[in-house]
Amino acid sequence: MWLGIVSLFPDLIRQVADTGVIGRAARNGIVNLQVFNPRDFTSDKHQTVDDRPYGGGPGMVMMVEPLLAAVEAAHAVARQEAGNSAKVVFLTPQGTQLGQSRVAELSEHSALILIAGRYEGVDQRLLTLAVDEEISVGDYVVSGGELPALLLMDAMVRLLPGTLGNASSVIDESHLDGLLDYPQYTRPENVRGLGVPEVLLSGDHGAVQRWRRQRALQGTWQKRPDMLAHRELDEADVRLLEDTFAADEETRYAKK
């Protein structure tokens, strides 16, 4: 995958991208990451990339010309190195909420350009002329689009074949089938009086899988019921949830 990042803070992108999953994928040739700084495409000695908004108001707005030039430069490199033009994504709170299914779809593109905005936003004409999709990583505001871009990059790159050492990590990943992850345990078996569920020590793989599915359903129901609101559970999952509720009711009754 070829990734072009348009950002006023290329060092921030590079520092994070050199570590962890993204860094390993880059070193192994799984992802080719390049950063394009709009300041490099300005025509004045001060490398101006922002100006006051028309109509007045607080803050500054990123100018369209340097951004367009950076995106066009990224397209040229993408055509040369990836063999085709790239899809352009702008990270903004006004975009469509990002979910795992969309991450998976985006990870299948051979080339992507991610635009990280700053200040009070970008000139609307950039969106009209150059952006294919607007994406939000959550209903909150941060200082710029670099961190959202890095979040999206990390989520996508880990899905690329060869990135993770254990391929089953992707298959079994949290959210992949619309549920939260199940509880995890490791050594030692006892920590300050808290033990490990016996089923995980039993060696019964079928029982372990059933327990994990049940706990994923239970955790999703308790913590994120909205994730189940539009999901149609099969009979097996319904029975697992019913067994969970029955066990919880027995526990509450026994405590009384």
N, C-alpha and C positions, 0 to 999 in steps of 0.2 A: 504494500500500500504506500502511495505517495501522499504526504501531508504537507500542505503549505499553510503557515500561520502568519496572518497579517497583524502585526502588533507594534506598538510604540516602545515595548519593553522586551526586546529579543533576548537579553541576558536572562530574564526571569523564565522565559520559555525554555531556553537551553539548559539552565541549571537543573530544572525539574526533569526535563526530558532526558538528561544524561544519567538519571538514576532509576532504580526499580525496574518495573516491567517494561516501560517505554524505552529506557536506556538499553536493556538487554535485547529488546526487539530490534532497535536501531543497530546495535553492534553485530547482530546476527543477520542483518540484511532483510529482515521481515518488514520493516517500515523505514521509509526514507523521509526524514523530517527536515524542512527548510523554513526559515523565518524571513519575512519581508517587512522591513520597517518603512512606514509611509514617509518618515523624515528623509529617507534616501531618495525620494521621488519629488521633493519640493524644488522650487525654482528661485527662492530668495536666500540670501546669505544667513538668515536666522532660522532656516528650515521650519517655517511656520506650518503647523498642521491643524490649528484651531482658530476660531474667530467667534465674535459675539453673534448671537442668534438674531435673525431678522424678526421684528416685532417686539424686541426687548425680552427681558427675562434674566434670571440668574445663570451664572456659569458660562461655559464656552461649548461650542459645538465643533466636532471634527469636520474639517473641510473635505469636500467630495473629491477634488482633483488628486491630491496625494494618495487617497485611498484607492481610487479607480486605477491609478498608475501602478500601485502595488499589486492589486488584484490581477491586472493585465500581465504584469511581469510574472506572477505566480502561474497564470494560465500558460504562458509561453514555456516555462520550465516543465510544467506538468505534461504538456504535449510532447516535449522532447524526451523526458525521462520515463513517463508512464504510458506514452503512446496515445493519449487522448486528453480532451479538456476535462477540467475538474468541476465537480459540483461545489457551489459556494454556499457556505452556511454562516449566518451571522448570529452570534451569541447575544441574546437580549432577554430581559424579563418579559417582553411582549410576545415572545415566540411560543410555539407549541411546547407543552411540557414534555421533557425527555423521559422516556421509559426504556426498559431493557429491550423490548421488541424493536423500537426505533434504532437503538444502538446497534443491534444485530443487523438491521437493514443497511445502516450507514457503513458498517464494517465491510460490507461486500463491494463497496465502491473501490475502484483501483486508484482513484485520485480525489482528494477533497481539499478545499481551501476553507479555513476557519478564520473569520474576522473577529478580532477582539476590539471592541469599542472602548472609549474612555470619555472622561468629562461628562457633559450633560447628554451625550449621545452623538449620533452621526447625522450628517445631512441626509434627508429623506431620499434625495435623488440617487444616493449610492444603492439603496435598497431596490429602487425602481430599475436601475441600469445594470446591477451586477449580482444581486443576491437571489439565490434560488430558494432558500428556506431559512426561516428564523426559528431558533430553538432556545428554550429556557431550561435551565437546570433546577429551577425552583422559584417559588413565589417570594423572592426577597431581592434586595439590591446590594451589589458589591461595587467596589471602586472601579472595576474594569472587567473586560471580558477574558482576560488571560486565565484566571482560575477556572471559570466555566469551560474554556477551551481545553485546558489540561484535564479536567474531569472527563470531558467527552473523549479526548484522546486515550486516556487510560482505559476507559470502559470499552472502547472499540479495539484497541491494540491487543488486549488480553484475549479477545475472541479470535484473533488471527492464528491460523495453524502454525504450530511451532513456538509460539510465544511462551506459553506456560509449560513447565517441565512435565506435568501430569495432565494429559488431555482430559481425563475424567473430571478434573477440577472445573472445567468449563461446562461439561455436561451436567454436573451436579450443583452448579452455582446457584446461589440465592437469587430469587426473582425469575429464574429462567422459565418456570412454569406458572408464574403468577403467585407464588407463595413466598413468605419470609423463610429464612434459613432455620433449620432445627438446631437445638443446643449442641455444643461441641465440648468434649472433655479430653484431657490428656494426663500424663503422669504428674504427680503421684495419685494413687487411688483415693487417698484421704487428705483433705486440706482443712485443718481446724474443725474437724468433726463433720465435714461435708464430704460424702462419698460420691462415687460414680454410679449411675443407674445400673443395676445388675444385668439388664438385658445387653448392655454394651460390652460386658465381660463374658457373656455366655458362649460366644463363638457361633451362635445361631444367626447366620446372615439374613435369613428370611425374617426372623423376629426383629433384628436390628433395623432392617429397611422399613418394616411396618411401624416400629417405634418412631423412627425419624420422620416418616410421612405424617404420623399422627401428631407429633410435636410441631411440625411445620404448619399443619392445619390449625392446631390450637393457638400457636403464637400469632398467626395471621388473624385469626378470629378475635383475639384479645387486643392486639396492638394496632392492626390495620384492617378493621372490618370493611372499609371501603374497597379493599382489593378483592373481597369476595362478593361484593354487592352485585356485580354484573357477571359473575363467574358461575357457570353451571357445573356443580360437582357431580361426579359419577357415584354410583351406588356404594362403591368401596370407600370413597372418601366420606360420604354421608355416614356410613356405619362407624368409621373411625372417629368422627366428630361426636357422634352419639355416645360411643363408648367413653370418650374423654369426659363429656358432660356428666355421664352416669358416675364415673369414678370420682370426679370432683364433688358431686353431691354426696356420695358416700363418705368422703373424707370430711366434709363440713359437718355431716350428721354425727360422725364418730367423735369429732372434737367437742361437740356439745355434750 
